[in-house]
Amino acid sequence: MNENQDIELIEQYLQNTLPENERQHLEERLLVQEDLAQEFEKRRIAHRALDHLIAQHLKEHLESLEEQEGEEETGGKVINIQARRRKILTFILSAAAGILLLAGVFRIISAGETPPAGLAEAFYEEPAYTSRRGSDTAGPEEDNFKLAIQDMENRNYESAIELFKAIPEDDDLYLPATYYLAHAY
């Protein structure tokens, strides 16, 4: 048996609801199994303490409530107040966020001074960078790079190495030039 079943048997034994044959079997096991005997002793002491602490009329009242609960199925639902408050608060916050969002969109739309295309034109900025790759005008570094690649294809490695070395470190082509330079040796 597992621990939960043993505890259930002990509780039934202490409440005098355990059938006689199971009661004798449990008593035999208590003599053999020390851990079960310790658990039984703990629960027996707890039951005695509860018997002294709880007044007899309160016990009777609780038993009558148990009997009533067993006789009639109410189908009532327990409501967790904290969960309900949390749900209401979440709804209120969501509604407030939606209202703020709608107010912001309405304000933007009602400004109406500039149509959407005008907004794009008003806030458009020319990019501050230029790309040499793919452009019609190539700089001297790009010319050197292309010549060096051609020299490598023609197996003129010494000329290719000199052209790759001429590319400065701050140039975008420095990294590929270093790659080809390493393979030129």
C-alpha positions as CSV (number, residue, x, y, z in Angstrom):
1,M,0.0,0.0,0.0
2,N,1.1,3.5,-0.5
3,E,1.4,6.2,2.1
4,N,-1.9,8.0,1.3
5,Q,-3.9,4.8,1.7
6,D,-2.2,4.0,5.0
7,I,-3.0,7.5,6.3
8,E,-6.7,7.0,5.2
9,L,-6.8,3.7,7.1
10,I,-5.3,5.3,10.2
11,E,-7.9,8.1,10.1
12,Q,-10.7,5.6,9.7
13,Y,-9.4,3.5,12.6
14,L,-9.2,6.6,14.9
15,Q,-12.7,7.6,13.9
16,N,-14.0,4.1,14.5
17,T,-15.3,3.8,10.9
18,L,-12.9,1.0,9.8
19,P,-14.5,-2.5,9.3
20,E,-13.4,-5.1,11.8
21,N,-11.3,-7.3,9.4
22,E,-9.4,-4.2,8.1
23,R,-9.0,-3.0,11.7
24,Q,-7.3,-6.2,12.7
25,H,-5.1,-6.2,9.6
26,L,-4.0,-2.6,10.4
27,E,-3.2,-3.5,14.0
28,E,-1.0,-6.4,12.8
29,R,0.8,-4.1,10.4
30,L,1.3,-1.5,13.2
31,L,3.2,-4.2,15.2
32,V,5.5,-5.0,12.2
33,Q,6.0,-1.6,10.4
34,E,7.8,0.9,12.6
35,D,7.2,3.9,10.3
36,L,3.5,3.1,10.1
37,A,3.4,2.9,13.9
38,Q,5.0,6.3,14.3
39,E,2.5,7.9,11.9
40,F,-0.3,6.2,13.8
41,E,1.0,7.6,17.1
42,K,1.3,11.1,15.7
43,R,-2.3,11.0,14.4
44,R,-3.6,9.5,17.6
45,I,-2.1,12.3,19.6
46,A,-3.5,14.9,17.2
47,H,-7.0,13.4,17.5
48,R,-6.8,13.5,21.3
49,A,-5.7,17.1,21.3
50,L,-8.5,18.0,18.9
51,D,-11.1,16.2,21.1
52,H,-10.0,18.3,24.1
53,L,-9.9,21.6,22.1
54,I,-13.2,21.4,20.3
55,A,-16.3,21.7,22.4
56,Q,-18.9,18.9,22.1
57,H,-21.7,21.1,20.8
58,L,-19.4,22.4,18.0
59,K,-18.6,18.8,17.0
60,E,-22.3,18.0,16.8
61,H,-23.0,21.1,14.8
62,L,-20.2,20.2,12.3
63,E,-21.5,16.6,12.1
64,S,-25.1,17.9,11.4
65,L,-23.7,20.2,8.7
66,E,-21.8,17.2,7.1
67,E,-25.0,15.2,7.1
68,Q,-27.0,18.0,5.5
69,E,-24.3,18.4,2.9
70,G,-24.4,14.7,2.1
71,E,-28.2,14.6,1.9
72,E,-28.6,17.6,-0.4
73,E,-26.5,18.4,-3.4
74,T,-26.7,22.2,-3.6
75,G,-24.6,22.6,-6.7
76,G,-23.4,25.9,-5.3
77,K,-20.3,27.5,-6.7
78,V,-17.4,28.8,-4.6
79,I,-16.2,32.2,-5.8
80,N,-12.7,33.3,-5.2
81,I,-12.9,37.0,-4.5
82,Q,-9.3,37.7,-5.3
83,A,-9.5,36.1,-8.7
84,R,-12.7,37.9,-9.4
85,R,-11.2,41.3,-8.4
86,R,-8.2,40.5,-10.6
87,K,-10.5,39.7,-13.6
88,I,-12.4,43.0,-13.1
89,L,-9.2,45.0,-12.8
90,T,-7.9,43.5,-16.0
91,F,-11.1,44.3,-17.8
92,I,-11.0,47.9,-16.5
93,L,-7.4,48.4,-17.5
94,S,-8.0,46.9,-20.9
95,A,-11.0,49.2,-21.5
96,A,-9.0,52.2,-20.3
97,A,-6.1,51.4,-22.7
98,G,-8.5,50.9,-25.6
99,I,-10.1,54.3,-24.9
100,L,-6.7,56.0,-24.7
101,L,-5.7,54.4,-28.0
102,L,-8.9,55.5,-29.7
103,A,-8.4,59.0,-28.3
104,G,-4.9,59.1,-29.7
105,V,-5.9,57.9,-33.1
106,F,-8.8,60.3,-33.2
107,R,-6.5,63.2,-32.3
108,I,-4.1,62.2,-35.1
109,I,-6.9,61.9,-37.6
110,S,-8.7,65.0,-36.5
111,A,-5.5,67.1,-37.0
112,G,-6.1,66.5,-40.7
113,E,-3.6,69.2,-41.7
114,T,-1.5,66.8,-43.8
115,P,-2.7,63.8,-45.8
116,P,-0.8,60.5,-45.3
117,A,1.3,61.1,-48.4
118,G,2.1,64.5,-47.2
119,L,3.2,63.1,-43.9
120,A,5.7,60.8,-45.6
121,E,7.0,63.7,-47.7
122,A,7.3,66.0,-44.6
123,F,9.3,63.6,-42.5
124,Y,11.4,62.0,-45.3
125,E,15.1,62.5,-44.9
126,E,17.7,61.7,-47.5
127,P,20.1,58.9,-46.4
128,A,23.4,60.2,-45.1
129,Y,25.4,57.3,-46.5
130,T,26.3,56.4,-50.0
131,S,27.0,52.9,-51.4
132,R,29.9,52.5,-53.8
133,R,28.9,49.0,-54.7
134,G,26.6,48.8,-57.7
135,S,27.1,52.5,-58.5
136,D,28.2,53.7,-61.8
137,T,31.2,55.7,-60.4
138,A,33.7,53.5,-58.7
139,G,36.4,54.8,-56.4
140,P,40.1,54.0,-56.7
141,E,39.8,51.3,-54.0
142,E,37.1,49.5,-55.9
143,D,39.1,49.8,-59.1
144,N,42.1,48.3,-57.3
145,F,39.9,45.5,-55.9
146,K,38.5,44.6,-59.4
147,L,42.0,44.7,-60.9
148,A,43.4,42.5,-58.1
149,I,40.6,39.9,-58.7
150,Q,41.4,39.9,-62.4
151,D,45.1,39.5,-61.6
152,M,44.3,36.5,-59.3
153,E,42.2,34.9,-62.1
154,N,45.2,35.4,-64.5
155,R,47.5,33.9,-61.8
156,N,49.4,37.2,-61.5
157,Y,49.6,36.9,-57.7
158,E,52.3,39.5,-57.1
159,S,50.3,42.3,-58.8
160,A,47.2,41.1,-57.0
161,I,48.9,41.2,-53.6
162,E,50.1,44.8,-54.2
163,L,46.7,45.9,-55.3
164,F,45.0,44.3,-52.2
165,K,47.6,45.9,-49.9
166,A,46.8,49.3,-51.4
167,I,43.2,49.2,-50.0
168,P,43.0,51.2,-46.7
169,E,41.7,49.6,-43.5
170,D,38.7,51.9,-43.1
171,D,37.4,51.0,-46.6
172,D,34.4,48.6,-47.0
173,L,36.4,46.4,-49.3
174,Y,39.2,45.9,-46.8
175,L,37.7,42.7,-45.3
176,P,37.2,40.9,-48.7
177,A,40.6,42.2,-49.8
178,T,42.1,40.6,-46.7
179,Y,40.3,37.3,-47.5
180,Y,41.7,37.3,-51.1
181,L,45.1,38.4,-49.9
182,A,45.3,35.4,-47.5
183,H,44.4,33.1,-50.4
184,A,46.9,34.7,-52.8
185,Y,49.9,33.2,-50.9
